[in-house]
């Protein structure tokens, strides 16, 4: 009888240990977001990468939306995730840089992934601790490819640029885009012009109406296509282009961050989005979760996702670009990946 009870007790003990070990072994990955989860930008891209990793590696994943856009709002939700046992927390967006700066030191046992920024104390002097990795993208290369593609497709005429805030990430899109125009003019006999009056940083990412009004002004001045790197402001630009396309006017938008073709639909499957300067944020997020799972988390580092790592580009499918144009852009991309073409991330610099 004693042996039977001992055996049953041993089985129950092993079962308990197995269950407890299983629960303890589940990696919980969270994300703090300040805007919409379907923003067609880095929030959505980050979450899609986390979801993919969660499904593949059987992880517990979730996100929390902040109630405001202050450092205190971000820290509150980071703390909530930490207290709930989340050992990896993604913080997409440059606005969260100072919050991550504090959180990485307050919670040294938690892994932080800063997307599109580097943690700092408000002085823009990055401090990336061993439990944090900063993931940034070569926006200048993405803008360059979009500039080349738009220029070759349009052949001639004026284009414009509308940015949100004049922060480095947005500025690099603009500088790369302008270098792409110059490259196309020099190498593909295009005649594209971008005037200073048609390069504007509007100072916000949320004013849709202002974006539509500004786009209308540019189109009225004869601009054929506008590259919009301005979040919700860009949606306003797309709305203006769609309204004009519906009455037969041929105007275009170059999208940003994600493939925005479907946002520009105005009839059937016709879209006003010529192409998009894509940052593959989903790949960056997925790669960080995978690295954690494999025990290779690159803490203390800044990782740049660029053309060589296939972290930027234009969409694989570009219905508004001819096959010939797509082939030429693919050739330019290959030269960018090989280092034959070097795009500067500084204003006024030229391509090498």
DOKOL-969202 format. One record per residue: residue in one letter; y, z, x of N, C-alpha, C, O in turn. Coordinates in steps of 0.02 Angstrom, whole numbers, padded with zeros to 5 digits, always signed. Example, Ala and Ser with C-alpha at 12.3 -4.5 7.8 and 13.67 -1.06 7.14 Angstrom:
A-00284+00390+00660-00225+00390+00615-00165+00390+00660-00166+00423+00712/S-00112+00354+00642-00053+00357+00684+00002+00394+00645+00057+00402+00670/
! end
This chain:
X-00060+00000+00042+00000+00000+00000+00063+00000+00044+00112-00034+00030/X+00059+00041+00098+00116+00045+00143+00131-00022+00176+00188-00044+00181/X+00076-00055+00199+00084-00120+00231+00113-00171+00183+00155-00212+00203/X+00091-00168+00118+00116-00216+00068+00190-00205+00057+00229-00254+00055/X+00211-00141+00050+00282-00127+00039+00324-00147+00100+00379-00172+00094/X+00295-00134+00160+00331-00152+00222+00342-00227+00226+00395-00252+00243/X+00287-00264+00207+00291-00337+00210+00343-00364+00161+00382-00408+00179/X+00345-00337+00099+00393-00358+00049+00464-00341+00072+00511-00380+00064/X+00471-00281+00101+00537-00260+00126+00561-00305+00182+00620-00321+00186/X+00515-00325+00226+00532-00369+00281+00555-00437+00256+00604-00465+00280/X+00520-00463+00205+00538-00527+00176+00608-00524+00146+00649-00569+00156/X+00622-00469+00108+00689-00461+00077+00743-00455+00130+00798-00482+00122/X+00727-00420+00184+00776-00412+00238+00792-00480+00270+00850-00496+00282/X+00740-00518+00284+00750-00584+00314+00789-00630+00268+00831-00669+00290/X+00774-00625+00202+00809-00666+00153+00884-00648+00153+00927-00692+00150/X+00898-00583+00155+00967-00560+00155+01003-00584+00217+01060-00607+00214/X+00969-00577+00274+00999-00599+00337+01015-00673+00335+01067-00695+00358/X+00968-00713+00308+00977-00785+00302+01037-00802+00260+01078-00844+00278/X+01042-00770+00201+01098-00783+00156+01164-00764+00188+01213-00801+00187/X+01165-00703+00218+01227-00680+00249+01247-00725+00307+01306-00741+00316/X+01197-00746+00347+01212-00791+00403+01239-00857+00378+01285-00886+00407/X+01210-00882+00323+01232-00946+00294+01304-00942+00272+01344-00986+00286/X+01322-00886+00236+01390-00878+00212+01439-00872+00270+01493-00902+00271/X+01417-00832+00321+01461-00821+00378+01471-00885+00419+01522-00894+00452/X+01421-00929+00416+01424-00989+00456+01464-01046+00425+01476-01096+00459/X+01484-01039+00362+01523-01092+00329+01593-01093+00356+01628-01042+00356/X+01615-01150+00381+01683-01157+00405+01729-01171+00346+01716-01216+00306/X+01782-01132+00341+01830-01141+00287+01894-01173+00315+01927-01144+00359/X+01910-01232+00290+01967-01270+00315+02019-01276+00260+02004-01299+00205/X+02080-01255+00274+02133-01257+00224+02193-01298+00246+02200-01315+00305/X+02235-01313+00199+02295-01352+00213+02353-01323+00172+02345-01308+00113/X+02410-01315+00204+02471-01294+00170+02515-01355+00163+02531-01389+00212/X+02535-01370+00102+02577-01429+00091+02641-01410+00055+02642-01364+00014/X+02695-01446+00072+02760-01432+00042+02778-01481-00012+02824-01469-00051/X+02743-01537-00016+02759-01588-00066+02697-01607-00106+02649-01569-00111/X+02700-01667-00135+02646-01690-00177+02584-01707-00135+02590-01730-00079/X+02525-01694-00163+02463-01710-00128+02450-01784-00128+02413-01809-00086/X+02480-01821-00175+02472-01894-00177+02538-01928-00160+02560-01973-00195/X+02568-01906-00104+02633-01931-00084+02630-01999-00049+02681-02024-00026/X+02570-02028-00045+02561-02092-00010+02582-02087+00063+02597-02137+00095/X+02583-02026+00090+02608-02014+00157+02563-01963+00192+02502-01963+00181/X+02593-01920+00234+02551-01877+00276+02515-01822+00238+02462-01800+00260/X+02542-01798+00182+02505-01748+00143+02439-01778+00118+02385-01749+00128/X+02444-01835+00086+02384-01868+00059+02336-01888+00115+02276-01878+00109/X+02364-01916+00169+02322-01936+00225+02285-01878+00257+02226-01883+00272/X+02321-01823+00267+02290-01763+00296+02233-01737+00251+02179-01721+00275/X+02247-01733+00187+02197-01707+00140+02136-01752+00136+02080-01727+00132/X+02146-01817+00138+02089-01863+00135+02045-01855+00197+01984-01858+00192/X+02076-01844+00255+02037-01833+00316+01998-01768+00312+01941-01765+00334/X+02030-01715+00285+01996-01650+00277+01938-01657+00228+01883-01631+00240/X+01950-01692+00173+01897-01701+00123+01837-01739+00152+01780-01721+00139/X+01851-01790+00190+01797-01829+00221+01755-01784+00266+01694-01786+00264/X+01789-01745+00308+01753-01699+00353+01716-01646+00314+01660-01627+00332/X+01747-01621+00260+01716-01570+00219+01651-01594+00189+01601-01557+00187/X+01651-01656+00164+01591-01684+00134+01537-01697+00186+01478-01684+00174/X+01558-01722+00244+01509-01740+00295+01477-01678+00328+01418-01678+00341/X+01518-01627+00339+01493-01568+00375+01479-01509+00328+01463-01454+00351/X+01486-01521+00262+01472-01469+00212+01516-01407+00224+01490-01352+00233/X+01581-01417+00222+01629-01364+00234+01662-01343+00168+01660-01379+00118/X+01693-01286+00170+01733-01261+00114+01805-01281+00127+01836-01255+00173/X+01833-01327+00088+01901-01352+00100+01945-01341+00039+01921-01344-00018/X+02009-01329+00051+02056-01321-00004+02127-01331+00022+02138-01334+00083/X+02175-01337-00024+02245-01340-00003+02286-01294-00049+02267-01280-00105/X+02344-01273-00023+02391-01232-00061+02459-01264-00059+02482-01286-00006/X+02491-01268-00117+02559-01295-00120+02609-01238-00116+02602-01188-00152/X+02659-01245-00074+02710-01193-00068+02757-01196-00128+02765-01248-00160/X+02789-01139-00142+02836-01135-00198+02906-01159-00178+02949-01170-00220/X+02917-01165-00113+02982-01187-00088+02974-01223-00022+02918-01238-00001/X+03029-01235+00011+03028-01273+00073+03059-01235+00131+03089-01264+00177/X+03053-01168+00129+03080-01127+00183+03023-01104+00229+02964-01108+00212/X+03043-01081+00287+02994-01054+00334+02954-00997+00302+02894-00992+00313/X+02988-00955+00264+02954-00899+00231+02902-00923+00181+02849-00894+00175/X+02918-00977+00145+02871-01006+00097+02808-01030+00132+02752-01018+00109/X+02817-01063+00189+02760-01089+00227+02717-01032+00254+02656-01033+00250/X+02750-00982+00283+02714-00925+00312+02675-00886+00260+02621-00861+00274/X+02703-00881+00200+02668-00846+00146+02601-00877+00130+02551-00842+00124/X+02599-00944+00124+02537-00978+00107+02489-00982+00166+02428-00980+00157/X+02517-00986+00226+02474-00982+00285+02438-00915+00287+02378-00910+00300/X+02476-00862+00272+02448-00795+00270+02394-00789+00216+02343-00757+00227/X+02406-00819+00158+02357-00816+00103+02292-00849+00123+02238-00824+00109/X+02296-00906+00157+02236-00940+00180+02200-00899+00233+02139-00892+00232/X+02239-00872+00279+02209-00830+00331+02172-00770+00302+02116-00755+00321/X+02204-00737+00254+02174-00678+00224+02111-00695+00183+02068-00653+00172/X+02108-00758+00161+02049-00780+00122+01993-00805+00167+01941-00829+00143/X+02002-00799+00233+01949-00816+00279+01948-00887+00305+01899-00910+00333/X+02003-00923+00295+02006-00991+00321+02022-00989+00395+02074-00963+00416/X+01977-01017+00434+01983-01013+00507+02016-01075+00537+02028-01077+00597/X+02030-01125+00496+02066-01184+00519+02117-01202+00466+02099-01211+00407/X+02180-01207+00486+02234-01220+00438+02275-01279+00462+02302-01279+00517/X+02281-01330+00419+02322-01389+00433+02392-01379+00404+02399-01355+00348/X+02442-01397+00443+02512-01393+00420+02545-01460+00433+02573-01470+00488/X+02544-01506+00385+02574-01572+00395+02650-01572+00384+02674-01541+00337/X+02686-01606+00428+02757-01614+00419+02798-01575+00469+02782-01518+00486/X+02851-01607+00494+02893-01576+00545+02928-01513+00520+02948-01471+00560/X+02937-01506+00454+02971-01448+00427+02933-01383+00439+02962-01329+00436/X+02868-01388+00453+02827-01329+00462+02823-01307+00535+02786-01260+00551/X+02859-01339+00579+02852-01325+00650+02867-01252+00669+02830-01222+00707/X+02921-01224+00642+02938-01155+00660+02890-01105+00628+02877-01052+00656/X+02864-01122+00569+02815-01078+00537+02750-01076+00577+02721-01023+00586/X+02728-01134+00601+02667-01136+00642+02679-01099+00708+02634-01066+00733/X+02739-01105+00735+02756-01070+00796+02742-00995+00789+02714-00964+00834/X+02762-00967+00733+02751-00895+00721+02678-00879+00704+02650-00831+00729/X+02649-00920+00660+02581-00907+00636+02530-00910+00692+02483-00870+00693/X+02537-00957+00738+02488-00965+00792+02483-00903+00836+02431-00888+00865/X+02539-00866+00840+02540-00805+00880+02518-00744+00839+02489-00697+00866/X+02534-00745+00774+02515-00690+00731+02441-00689+00715+02411-00636+00707/X+02410-00749+00712+02339-00755+00695+02302-00792+00751+02283-00850+00741/X+02292-00761+00808+02261-00796+00866+02189-00818+00853+02163-00860+00889/X+02156-00788+00803+02087-00807+00788+02081-00867+00741+02026-00889+00726/X+02137-00892+00719+02138-00950+00673+02160-01012+00711+02205-01010+00752/X+02127-01067+00696+02145-01131+00726+02198-01166+00682+02189-01171+00621/X+02252-01189+00713+02305-01223+00676+02310-01296+00699+02304-01310+00759/X+02322-01340+00652+02333-01411+00667+02401-01430+00638+02410-01433+00578/X+02449-01443+00683+02516-01464+00663+02516-01540+00662+02511-01571+00715/X+02523-01569+00603+02525-01642+00597+02598-01665+00597+02639-01638+00560/X+02613-01714+00637+02680-01744+00639+02733-01695+00665+02789-01694+00640/X+02716-01655+00714+02765-01610+00741+02734-01565+00795+02674-01566+00806/X+02778-01526+00828+02756-01479+00879+02787-01411+00864+02848-01407+00852/X+02748-01358+00865+02775-01291+00851+02831-01272+00899+02825-01281+00960/X+02886-01245+00872+02940-01220+00914+02978-01165+00875+02968-01157+00815/X+03019-01129+00911+03054-01071+00883+03121-01088+00852+03162-01044+00840/X+03132-01152+00838+03196-01174+00812+03240-01204+00866+03295-01228+00852/X+03215-01203+00927+03252-01230+00983+03225-01298+01007+03249-01326+01056/X+03176-01323+00972+03144-01387+00987+03111-01389+01056+03102-01442+01086/X+03094-01329+01082+03056-01324+01143+02984-01305+01124+02970-01247+01110/X+02939-01353+01125+02871-01342+01099+02834-01286+01135+02837-01280+01196/X+02799-01246+01096+02752-01197+01122+02688-01205+01082+02685-01188+01023/X+02636-01230+01115+02572-01243+01082+02521-01197+01114+02500-01208+01171/X+02500-01146+01077+02452-01097+01103+02381-01125+01102+02369-01179+01075/X+02335-01087+01130+02266-01111+01137+02230-01119+01070+02178-01152+01066/X+02257-01089+01017+02225-01096+00952+02260-01148+00908+02248-01152+00848/X+02302-01189+00940+02340-01239+00903+02337-01307+00937+02335-01311+00999/X+02336-01359+00898+02342-01427+00924+02396-01463+00884+02399-01457+00823/X+02438-01501+00919+02489-01541+00887+02465-01614+00885+02447-01642+00937/X+02465-01643+00826+02443-01712+00817+02503-01754+00798+02532-01745+00745/X+02522-01800+00842+02578-01844+00827+02555-01917+00833+02501-01931+00857/X+02597-01962+00810+02579-02032+00806+02632-02076+00840+02691-02058+00843/X+02610-02132+00864+02655-02179+00897+02690-02223+00845+02673-02281+00836/X+02738-02193+00809+02773-02229+00755+02806-02292+00781+02811-02342+00744/X+02830-02290+00843+02864-02349+00870+02816-02409+00876+02837-02466+00867/X+02753-02395+00889+02704-02450+00892+02688-02476+00823+02681-02537+00813/X+02683-02431+00773+02671-02453+00704+02730-02494+00679+02721-02546+00648/X+02791-02470+00692+02851-02506+00672+02855-02574+00706+02877-02623+00676/X+02835-02576+00769+02836-02639+00807+02791-02691+00775+02812-02748+00764/X+02730-02672+00759+02683-02719+00728+02708-02743+00660+02702-02801+00642/X+02737-02697+00621+02765-02716+00555+02823-02763+00564+02832-02811+00526/X+02864-02751+00615+02920-02795+00630+02897-02865+00650+02927-02915+00628/X+02846-02869+00691+02818-02933+00711+02790-02970+00650+02804-03029+00640/X+02751-02935+00610+02719-02966+00551+02772-02992+00502+02767-03048+00478/X+02821-02950+00486+02873-02969+00438+02913-03029+00464+02929-03075+00426/X+02929-03027+00528+02969-03081+00557+02933-03148+00555+02962-03199+00536/X+02870-03147+00575+02832-03211+00576+02824-03238+00505+02828-03298+00494/X+02811-03194+00456+02802-03216+00387+02867-03243+00357+02866-03293+00322/X+02922-03209+00369+02986-03229+00340+03018-03287+00376+03053-03328+00346/X+03007-03291+00441+03032-03345+00484+03106-03339+00501+03125-03344+00559/X+03149-03328+00451+03221-03321+00465+03253-03276+00413+03221-03255+00364/X+03317-03261+00423+03354-03220+00375+03365-03149+00400+03349-03132+00457/X+03393-03107+00356+03410-03038+00373+03360-02988+00345+03330-02998+00292/X+03351-02934+00383+03309-02878+00360+03349-02814+00368+03401-02813+00401/X+03325-02759+00338+03359-02695+00343+03310-02638+00354+03249-02647+00351/X+03337-02580+00368+03297-02520+00378+03330-02461+00342+03390-02450+00349/X+03291-02425+00302+03314-02364+00270+03269-02307+00291+03209-02307+00276/X+03297-02258+00325+03260-02200+00347+03280-02138+00308+03335-02136+00279/X+03238-02087+00308+03255-02024+00276+03303-01986+00320+03362-02004+00325/X+03279-01934+00353+03321-01897+00401+03314-01930+00470+03262-01958+00487/X+03366-01924+00510+03366-01954+00577+03329-01908+00626+03358-01884+00675/X+03265-01897+00612+03222-01857+00655+03182-01905+00698+03174-01964+00680/X+03155-01882+00755+03121-01928+00801+03067-01971+00769+03061-02030+00785/X+03027-01942+00723+02972-01980+00693+02998-02040+00655+02969-02094+00659/X+03052-02031+00618+03081-02086+00579+03119-02134+00624+03115-02195+00615/X+03154-02107+00673+03191-02150+00719+03145-02196+00757+03161-02255+00769/X+03086-02170+00777+03039-02213+00814+03016-02272+00773+03006-02326+00799/X+03006-02262+00707+02989-02318+00664+03043-02372+00669+03027-02431+00677/X+03106-02352+00664+03162-02398+00666+03165-02434+00733+03170-02496+00736/X+03162-02396+00788+03168-02426+00854+03111-02475+00867+03122-02529+00896/X+03051-02457+00847+02994-02502+00856+03001-02564+00814+02986-02619+00837/X+03023-02555+00752+03033-02612+00706+03081-02662+00736+03069-02722+00735/X+03136-02638+00763+03186-02683+00792+03159-02718+00854+03174-02777+00866/X+03118-02683+00894+03087-02716+00951+03037-02770+00929+03030-02821+00962/X+03003-02757+00872+02957-02807+00845+02993-02870+00824+02968-02925+00834/X+03052-02862+00796+03093-02920+00776+03113-02960+00838+03107-03021+00839/X+03136-02925+00890+03155-02959+00952+03096-02996+00983+03102-03052+01006/X+03038-02962+00983+02978-02993+01012+02959-03056+00974+02943-03107+01005/X+02961-03053+00908+02943-03112+00868+02993-03168+00879+02974-03226+00885/X+03057-03151+00883+03108-03203+00895+03097-03237+00963+03107-03297+00970/X+03077-03197+01013+03068-03223+01080+03002-03261+01089+02998-03306+01131/X+02951-03243+01051+02885-03270+01063+02857-03314+01008+02810-03352+01019/X+02885-03310+00948+02859-03349+00892+02914-03391+00858+02906-03412+00801/X+02968-03402+00894+03024-03444+00871+03051-03425+00802+03075-03468+00765/X+03047-03361+00785+03077-03338+00722+03152-03325+00733+03175-03321+00790/X+03188-03320+00678+03260-03309+00681+03279-03254+00632+03313-03265+00582/X+03257-03194+00648+03269-03137+00605+03327-03095+00633+03332-03084+00693/X+03371-03073+00588+03429-03033+00607+03427-02965+00572+03409-02961+00513/X+03445-02912+00607+03454-02847+00576+03522-02820+00598+03532-02802+00656/X+03569-02818+00552+03638-02797+00567+03644-02721+00564+03608-02689+00526/X+03690-02692+00603+03701-02619+00602+03715-02592+00532+03694-02537+00515/X+03751-02630+00490+03766-02607+00422+03704-02599+00379+03704-02564+00329/X+03650-02632+00399+03588-02630+00361+03536-02584+00393+03476-02591+00380/X+03559-02538+00434+03516-02486+00462+03547-02419+00441+03600-02401+00465/X+03512-02384+00396+03541-02323+00366+03491-02266+00365+03433-02275+00346/X+03514-02207+00387+03477-02145+00377+03511-02108+00319+03568-02087+00325/X+03476-02101+00264+03507-02077+00203+03512-02001+00200+03550-01974+00160/X+03473-01965+00242+03478-01893+00246+03435-01854+00198+03442-01793+00192/X+03390-01887+00163+03345-01853+00116+03281-01894+00109+03278-01953+00126/X+03228-01861+00084+03165-01895+00071+03149-01895-00004+03097-01922-00024/X+03191-01865-00044+03173-01854-00114+03216-01890-00165+03196-01895-00223/X+03273-01917-00146+03320-01947-00194+03299-02019-00209+03322-02066-00177/X+03256-02027-00258+03231-02093-00277+03287-02139-00300+03290-02197-00280/X+03332-02113-00341+03387-02153-00368+03432-02179-00313+03455-02236-00314/X+03446-02136-00263+03488-02157-00207+03455-02212-00167+03488-02258-00143/X+03389-02208-00160+03352-02260-00124+03357-02327-00160+03366-02379-00129/X+03352-02324-00227+03356-02386-00266+03426-02416-00260+03434-02477-00254/X+03477-02374-00263+03546-02398-00259+03560-02429-00190+03592-02482-00186/X+03537-02396-00137+03548-02421-00070+03511-02487-00059+03538-02533-00028/X+03450-02492-00084+03412-02554-00078+03447-02610-00115+03450-02667-00091/X+03475-02595-00175+03511-02646-00214+03570-02673-00175+03583-02733-00176/X+03606-02628-00141+03663-02650-00102+03643-02697-00045+03676-02747-00032/X+03588-02680-00012+03564-02722+00043+03541-02790+00017+03557-02842+00046/X+03503-02790-00037+03479-02853-00065+03538-02896-00087+03536-02957-00080/X+03589-02865-00115+03649-02902-00137+03685-02933-00077+03720-02983-00085/X+03677-02904-00018+03709-02931+00042+03666-02986+00073+03684-03013+00126/X+03610-03002+00042+03569-03057+00067+03509-03036+00109+03476-03079+00138/X+03495-02971+00113+03437-02948+00151+03372-02969+00115+03366-02960+00054/X+03326-02997+00152+03263-03021+00124+03210-02966+00118+03172-02964+00069/X+03209-02921+00167+03157-02869+00169+03186-02805+00198+03228-02807+00243/X+03164-02748+00171+03187-02683+00194+03127-02641+00215+03079-02634+00177/X+03130-02615+00276+03079-02568+00300+03102-02499+00279+03155-02476+00302/X+03064-02465+00236+03083-02400+00210+03038-02345+00239+02978-02344+00225/X+03067-02301+00279+03030-02244+00306+03065-02181+00282+03097-02146+00320/X+03057-02168+00217+03098-02116+00186+03065-02080+00128+03100-02056+00083/X+02999-02075+00126+02965-02039+00074+02982-02064+00004+02976-02123-00010/X+03005-02017-00040+03022-02036-00109+03080-02084-00113+03085-02122-00161/X+03124-02083-00064+03179-02131-00062+03151-02202-00059+03177-02249-00090/X+03096-02209-00021+03063-02274-00016+03035-02298-00082+03032-02358-00095/X+03014-02251-00124+02990-02270-00191+03047-02301-00231+03036-02348-00269/X+03107-02274-00222+03165-02303-00255+03178-02374-00231+03196-02418-00270/X+03169-02385-00166+03177-02452-00137+03125-02500-00167+03141-02557-00185/X+03064-02477-00173+03011-02517-00202+03027-02533-00275+03016-02589-00297/X+03052-02484-00312+03070-02495-00382+03122-02550-00390+03118-02592-00435/X+03171-02549-00345+03224-02601-00348+03194-02670-00333+03211-02719-00367/X+03151-02674-00282+03120-02737-00265+03076-02762-00322+03075-02822-00337/X+03040-02717-00355+02997-02737-00411+03039-02764-00469+03021-02814-00499/X+03094-02731-00483+03138-02754-00538+03164-02824-00524+03169-02865-00570/X+03181-02838-00463+03207-02904-00444+03152-02957-00445+03162-03014-00465/X+03093-02937-00422+03037-02984-00421+03018-03006-00491+02998-03063-00502/X+03024-02960-00539+03007-02976-00609+03051-03030-00639+03032-03065-00685/X+03112-03037-00611+03158-03089-00637+03162-03149-00589+03207-03190-00593/X+03114-03152-00543+03107-03211-00501+03140-03209-00434+03138-03258-00397/X+03172-03153-00415+03204-03148-00350+03152-03130-00297+03110-03087-00308/X+03156-03164-00240+03107-03153-00187+03134-03103-00136+03171-03122-00091/X+03116-03041-00144+03135-02988-00097+03072-02948-00079+03023-02948-00116/X+03076-02915-00022+03016-02882+00003+03030-02811+00028+03087-02795+00046/X+02978-02771+00029+02980-02704+00059+02925-02700+00112+02870-02725+00102/X+02941-02669+00167+02890-02651+00217+02876-02577+00207+02921-02535+00215/X+02814-02560+00190+02796-02491+00176+02787-02450+00239+02793-02475+00295/X+02772-02386+00229+02767-02340+00286+02711-02289+00276+02693-02272+00220/X+02685-02266+00331+02633-02214+00336+02565-02236+00310+02516-02234+00346/X+02563-02259+00247+02501-02282+00216+02511-02354+00191+02567-02379+00190/X+02457-02386+00172+02461-02452+00141+02493-02443+00072+02461-02416+00027/X+02555-02466+00064+02591-02457+00001+02590-02519-00044+02629-02525-00091/X+02544-02564-00029+02540-02626-00068+02536-02612-00143+02572-02644-00183/X+02493-02565-00163+02482-02554-00235+02541-02518-00268+02547-02520-00329/X+02583-02487-00229+02644-02458-00258+02694-02512-00277+02738-02501-00318/X+02686-02570-00246+02735-02624-00258+02714-02675-00310+02746-02726-00318/X+02659-02661-00346+02635-02708-00397+02687-02717-00452+02714-02668-00479/X+02702-02779-00469+02749-02793-00524+02721-02841-00576+02747-02846-00631/X+02667-02875-00558+02635-02921-00606+02564-02935-00583+02553-02961-00528/X+02515-02918-00625+02445-02929-00604+02431-02890-00541+02434-02829-00540/X+02415-02927-00487+02405-02895-00423+02458-02917-00372+02450-02908-00312/X+02512-02946-00398+02567-02966-00355+02609-02905-00336+02625-02864-00379/X+02626-02900-00272+02662-02842-00247+02723-02863-00206+02723-02917-00175/X+02774-02821-00206+02834-02834-00166+02827-02805-00096+02872-02812-00054/X+02770-02772-00081+02759-02744-00015+02729-02797+00030+02671-02818+00021/X+02767-02818+00080+02746-02871+00125+02690-02848+00170+02640-02883+00179/X+02698-02790+00199+02648-02756+00240+02672-02684+00248+02723-02666+00220/X+02635-02644+00285+02655-02574+00295+02643-02553+00368+02594-02574+00399/X+02688-02511+00393+02678-02480+00459+02636-02417+00449+02661-02366+00425/X+02574-02421+00467+02525-02369+00448+02514-02320+00505+02503-02339+00563/X+02515-02255+00487+02493-02202+00532+02428-02176+00501+02427-02154+00444/X+02374-02178+00539+02309-02158+00511+02300-02082+00517+02259-02057+00556/X+02339-02048+00476+02338-01975+00476+02270-01948+00456+02248-01896+00482/X+02235-01984+00411+02169-01961+00390+02121-01959+00449+02080-01913+00453/X+02126-02007+00494+02082-02008+00553+02098-01949+00599+02053-01919+00628/X+02163-01934+00605+02182-01878+00647+02156-01812+00620+02131-01771+00658/X+02163-01802+00555+02139-01740+00524+02063-01734+00530+02037-01681+00548/X+02028-01788+00515+01955-01788+00520+01932-01772+00591+01886-01732+00601/X+01966-01802+00639+01946-01791+00709+01954-01719+00730+01914-01694+00770/X+02004-01684+00704+02014-01614+00723+01961-01569+00692+01937-01522+00725/X+01941-01582+00630+01888-01542+00599+01822-01555+00635+01784-01508+00649/X+01809-01617+00651+01748-01636+00688+01746-01600+00756+01693-01575+00777/X+01803-01598+00789+01806-01566+00854+01791-01491+00848+01756-01463+00890/X+01817-01460+00796+01803-01389+00784+01729-01378+00771+01699-01331+00798/X+01700-01420+00730+01629-01414+00712+01585-01420+00774+01533-01388+00779/X+01607-01463+00821+01567-01475+00881+01585-01428+00939+01559-01435+00994/X+01631-01381+00925+01651-01334+00977+01695-01365+01030+01696-01342+01087/X+01732-01417+01012+01775-01453+01060+01848-01454+01038+01884-01501+01053/X+01870-01403+01001+01938-01402+00977+01987-01404+01036+01984-01361+01080/X+02032-01454+01037+02077-01463+01095+02139-01419+01092+02195-01444+01094/X+02129-01354+01088+02184-01307+01082+02233-01311+01140+02213-01321+01198/X+02297-01302+01125+02349-01303+01176+02373-01373+01193+02416-01380+01237/X+02346-01424+01160+02363-01493+01178+02405-01527+01124+02406-01508+01066/X+02440-01579+01146+02473-01626+01100+02435-01691+01104+02430-01722+01157/X+02408-01713+01048+02369-01775+01046+02411-01830+01014+02439-01821+00960/X+02414-01886+01047+02452-01943+01021+02403-01997+00997+02364-02024+01036/X+02406-02011+00932+02365-02064+00904+02406-02129+00905+02457-02134+00872/X+02383-02177+00944+02421-02238+00954+02378-02300+00944+02323-02295+00916/X+02402-02357+00967+02364-02419+00958+02297-02416+00994+02247-02440+00968/X+02297-02388+01054+02235-02385+01093+02181-02344+01058+02122-02361+01062/X+02201-02291+01024+02153-02248+00989+02144-02269+00916+02111-02235+00877/X+02174-02325+00898+02171-02353+00830+02201-02304+00779+02180-02300+00722/X+02252-02268+00802+02285-02219+00759+02344-02247+00720+02370-02215+00675/X+02364-02309+00738+02420-02341+00702+02402-02415+00691+02354-02441+00720/X+02442-02449+00651+02431-02520+00640+02464-02543+00576+02509-02511+00550/X+02441-02600+00551+02458-02622+00484+02393-02623+00444+02340-02621+00474/X+02397-02626+00378+02335-02624+00338+02286-02679+00356+02306-02733+00379/X+02222-02666+00346+02171-02716+00359+02179-02775+00313+02167-02832+00333/X+02198-02762+00251+02209-02816+00202+02284-02822+00188+02316-02774+00168/X+02311-02882+00199+02382-02896+00188+02388-02959+00146+02400-03013+00174/X+02382-02953+00080+02383-03013+00037+02446-03055+00042+02444-03115+00029/X+02502-03024+00062+02565-03061+00066+02578-03091+00135+02630-03122+00146/X+02532-03081+00181+02537-03113+00247+02486-03170+00250+02428-03161+00230/X+02507-03227+00274+02460-03283+00281+02407-03267+00333+02417-03222+00374/X+02352-03302+00330+02298-03291+00378+02322-03305+00449+02303-03270+00496/X+02364-03355+00455+02391-03372+00521+02433-03314+00549+02428-03297+00608/X+02474-03285+00506+02516-03228+00528+02472-03169+00547+02484-03137+00598/X+02421-03155+00507+02377-03099+00522+02341-03108+00589+02332-03060+00626/X+02322-03170+00603+02289-03184+00667+02336-03172+00726+02316-03145+00778/X+02399-03192+00717+02448-03182+00771+02462-03108+00782+02470-03086+00839/X+02466-03070+00727+02478-02998+00733+02418-02964+00766+02426-02917+00805/X+02358-02987+00749+02298-02959+00780+02299-02970+00856+02277-02927+00894/X+02324-03028+00876+02329-03043+00948+02380-02996+00981+02368-02971+01036/X+02436-02984+00947+02487-02939+00973+02459-02868+00978+02472-02832+01027/X+02422-02847+00928+02391-02781+00928+02344-02773+00987+02344-02721+01020/X+02304-02824+01001+02258-02822+01057+02295-02814+01123+02273-02778+01167/X+02352-02848+01130+02392-02842+01191+02426-02774+01195+02438-02748+01250/X+02441-02744+01138+02468-02677+01136+02415-02627+01158+02429-02580+01196/X+02354-02637+01135+02299-02592+01152+02279-02598+01226+02258-02549+01256/X+02286-02657+01253+02267-02667+01324+02322-02644+01372+02310-02638+01432/X+02381-02633+01346+02437-02613+01388+02479-02671+01413+02526-02662+01451/X+02461-02731+01391+02500-02790+01411+02570-02787+01381+02619-02808+01412/X+02574-02762+01320+02638-02750+01287+02650-02675+01283+02606-02638+01262/X+02709-02653+01304+02727-02582+01299+02790-02576+01258+02842-02605+01275/X+02786-02539+01203+02843-02530+01159+02876-02463+01175+02843-02412+01182/X+02942-02464+01182+02978-02403+01199+02987-02359+01138+02995-02383+01082/X+02987-02294+01150+03000-02246+01095+03072-02220+01099+03088-02168+01070/X+03114-02257+01135+03184-02238+01142+03230-02292+01111+03212-02351+01110/X+03288-02270+01088+03335-02317+01057+03364-02364+01109+03382-02345+01165/X+03369-02427+01089+03402-02476+01132+03361-02502+01190+03384-02544+01228/X+03299-02476+01197+03257-02499+01252+03222-02564+01233+03216-02580+01174/X+03200-02600+01282+03167-02665+01269+03093-02660+01280+03068-02613+01311/X+03057-02710+01254+02985-02712+01262+02968-02731+01334+03004-02771+01365/X+02914-02703+01360+02892-02721+01428+02831-02766+01424+02804-02787+01476/
! end
